[in-house]
Amino acid sequence: MYSEAGLPTFQITFHYLNGQSEAFTVTLESDSTTVQDLRQDIKRFLAQDWWTLKTLDDTVIIKASNVLKIEIKPPIETLHGDGVFHNAERVTALTRSR
């Protein structure tokens, strides 16, 4: 995915403990962002207790401990290392019991 300016973008969806979710489109600041830079940015972001996303309309601050799952589209093919399963296939979507 690319922005109107031709910069790489991705959609990040946060799924909260209370069952709600919200999605954001994030545009990389530069087309020359390296795979290593992206990996490091994600690791630094996830290591924080609070995550900040600036939109055109407002600034959203999310408490990381309230997030159950994060989905990123398109997939980040370049993520490697401990804790990363490659060639995974989703068989069923997450369901909620009542």
matplotlib code that plots the C-alpha trace (Angstrom):
import matplotlib.pyplot as plt

x = [0.0, 1.2, 0.1, -0.8, 2.8, 4.0, 5.3, 4.7, 1.7, 0.2, -3.0, -2.6, -5.6, -5.6, -7.9, -8.6, -9.3, -12.9, -13.7, -13.5, -11.0, -9.8, -7.7, -5.2, -3.4, 0.3, 2.6, 6.3, 8.2, 10.5, 10.5, 14.1, 13.2, 15.3, 14.0, 16.3, 14.9, 11.3, 12.1, 13.7, 10.8, 8.3, 10.4, 10.7, 7.0, 5.9, 8.3, 6.6, 3.9, 1.9, 1.7, 1.1, -0.5, -0.8, -3.6, -4.7, -7.6, -6.1, -3.5, -4.4, -2.6, -3.1, -2.2, -0.4, -1.6, -5.2, -4.3, -4.9, -3.8, -2.4, -2.9, -0.8, -1.7, -0.1, 2.1, 5.6, 7.5, 10.8, 10.2, 12.5, 13.9, 12.7, 9.0, 8.2, 6.4, 6.7, 4.3, 1.5, -2.1, -5.2, -7.7, -10.4, -11.0, -11.0, -14.4, -15.9, -17.8, -20.8]
y = [0.0, 3.5, 7.0, 9.7, 10.9, 7.4, 6.5, 3.0, 2.7, 0.0, -0.4, -1.2, -2.5, -2.6, -5.1, -4.1, -6.3, -5.0, -6.4, -3.1, -2.4, 0.5, 0.8, 3.4, 3.9, 4.7, 6.2, 5.7, 9.0, 8.0, 5.6, 4.9, 3.4, 0.2, -3.2, -2.9, 0.6, -0.6, -3.6, -1.4, 1.2, -1.6, -3.0, 0.4, 1.2, -2.1, -1.7, 1.5, 1.5, 4.1, 4.3, 7.6, 8.0, 11.5, 11.9, 15.0, 15.5, 14.5, 12.6, 9.2, 7.7, 4.0, 2.2, -0.9, -3.1, -2.6, -4.2, -7.9, -8.2, -6.0, -6.8, -5.2, -5.2, -5.8, -8.3, -7.3, -10.0, -8.9, -9.7, -12.4, -13.8, -15.3, -15.5, -15.1, -18.0, -17.9, -19.6, -19.4, -19.6, -18.3, -21.2, -19.4, -15.8, -14.9, -15.5, -14.2, -16.4, -15.0]
z = [0.0, -0.8, 0.1, -2.5, -2.2, -3.1, 0.4, 1.9, 4.2, 6.3, 8.4, 12.0, 14.0, 17.8, 19.5, 23.1, 26.2, 26.3, 22.8, 20.9, 18.1, 16.0, 12.9, 11.7, 8.5, 9.1, 6.4, 6.6, 6.7, 3.9, 1.0, 1.8, 5.2, 5.4, 6.6, 9.6, 10.4, 10.2, 12.5, 15.0, 14.9, 15.6, 18.5, 20.1, 19.6, 21.2, 24.1, 25.3, 28.0, 26.0, 22.2, 20.5, 17.0, 15.5, 13.0, 11.0, 13.5, 16.8, 18.8, 20.1, 23.1, 23.8, 26.9, 25.8, 28.6, 27.3, 23.9, 23.4, 19.8, 17.0, 13.3, 10.5, 6.8, 4.5, 6.3, 7.1, 5.3, 6.6, 10.3, 11.4, 14.6, 17.9, 18.3, 14.6, 12.9, 9.1, 6.7, 9.2, 7.9, 9.7, 9.9, 11.8, 12.8, 16.5, 18.0, 21.1, 23.6, 25.4]

ax = plt.figure().add_subplot(projection="3d")
ax.plot(x, y, z, "-o")
ax.set_aspect("equal")
plt.show()
